[in-house]
Amino acid sequence: MTLLEAGKIINTHGVRGEVKIENYCDDEIFFKKIKTVYIDSVPYNFISKRPHKNFVLAVIENIDTVEKAMALKNKVIYFDKDSVKLKEGQFFISDIIGFDVFDERSSKIIGKLYRVDELPHTRLNIIKNEDDIDIMIPDVPEFVKNVDFESKTITISKINEVIIDGTT
């Protein structure tokens, strides 16, 4: 079983044990697919969940008082990666970490995907080059051209490099 982060319980909601979750998933529709979550490696089933502003309000099995819900505050919740079916062409970010990144413009591998940062309006791919320098590429079709799972390569088209403090 591979566990991935789904969100974080940031507060209680009401007096009957409902919790307020900061959603780490792409959208509410994906979060709705998750039936069981793991908190401190203990499985819990959702009884109900609903969107509320930019959060998810949820009732979790056996969490039926505000005191039990408060004990979960600031806990990260995880889901089993294999329990969720993705649409064709979709993948988990964790599946592409470590892929080589090939730049069409320079016709060479510029590094490996190190991490992906979530920004308010897009994702930012962070690539480590051979000199351990970060290269940042927005995760948008204009820059990210292809993800090939067979060759474990991400093809990008990098823009011109900007010189900051004497480095590129």
Phi, psi and omega in degrees: 000132177248120180263135176239150179291134177250335182169190181221133176284116185255346180187176172265168177218113183080193186246006184253017174096003178293144180241153177256123186245131169281118186277120177269351183282164182303319184203173180296327182296317178295316181300325179296334180291338184282122181260323183237136176239161179240127178237120186052042178069006178260128180283140175225141175262146173282137171270318176204158174205147182208148177289146176212106186056236179262018185236180174236131173260132186220147169253125183250138180311133178070006174250091189237010175226159179295329180293317178295322179293320179298328179294342180264355182302136181071012176272137175278137177253144184237159173228157178281120182306321182285351181275354184239128178267129179264155175287160177306130179089349178270154177205165176273142179304322181300336180286341183250355177298132182095352177294146171293148177244117182256127179263120179299322185292321181262352181056040177210162175283126184260352179158196179239145176294120185263315178198169176231122179263137176271121176251169183304325186239358180196179172254154178237117178280127179253120183247133175263125177271181184295340178266012180064031177258139180281134172244127184251125181233121176300140181274071179228153184303334179296332182250316181267112187267324185199147172239116183249109182287331181295312181267358182054051183227138173251126179261129179233168170235100186285146174278173179300143181286146179254134180269123178233126179054036175081000177245160178261000000 
